[in-house]
Amino acid sequence: MQQSSPYKHEPVQPTILDGSARIFLAKHDLAVLSTIGYDGWPHSAAVHYVFNGDHLYVLTKADTQKARDIETNNKVAVTIYDTASVETIQLIGLASVETDRALMQRIFVDLTRLRRYGIHVQAPPVTQTRQGDYVLIRIHPTRAHFRSYAA
């Protein structure tokens, strides 16, 4: 992940997430993260995330496609959907590798905790892949679109 990107220094306006969007993001932890591959085609993966009020954090491994994609093009999209409430949020933003060690440790503990998957309780899939060292990705939303389709 040494290659520099022409997209890293684009000026962006911070997005303003309203209260409903912040509550929605805080009460969920599973999203679809979409990146742009070296070939220009999108790549999407289900990921667990933590929302701290300003940024989303995703744990991955350094040699995964999403980590390599972010290194060459840090523009990402995130989609979260709740089937029970019929609510969804789409975020567009810029991703970067988090370097604050204390923050990384706190979020690592949360993102690697045991979870219920159907009838099984186990660690998240990121703990089972062998694709390099852990990398914590920080996503800074630049645009957000929250919708509730409940009747």
WOCORQUI-V576538 format. One record per backbone hydrogen bond with DSSP energy under -0.5 kcal/mol. NH is the residue of the N-H (numbers start at 0). CO is the residue of the C=O. Records with the same first field share a line. If there is no record, write none. Layout:
NH=CO + CO
//
This chain:
7=4
9=6
14=140
16=14
17=15
21=17
22=18
23=19
24=20
25=21
26=22
27=23 + 24
30=46
31=78
32=30 + 44
33=31 + 76
34=42
36=34 + 40
39=36
42=34
44=32
46=30
48=28
49=56
51=54
55=138
56=49
57=136
58=47
59=134
61=132
62=130
63=60
67=63
68=64
69=65
70=66
71=67
72=68
75=92
76=33
77=90
78=31
79=88
81=86
82=80
85=81
86=81
87=146
88=79
89=144
90=77
91=142
92=75
93=139
94=73
95=137
97=135
100=98
103=99
104=100
105=101
106=102
107=103
108=104
109=105
110=106
111=107
112=109
114=121
116=114 + 119
117=115
119=116
121=114
126=123
127=124
128=124
131=129
134=59
136=57 + 134
137=95
138=55 + 136
139=93 + 137
140=53 + 138
141=91
142=91
144=89
146=87
148=85
//
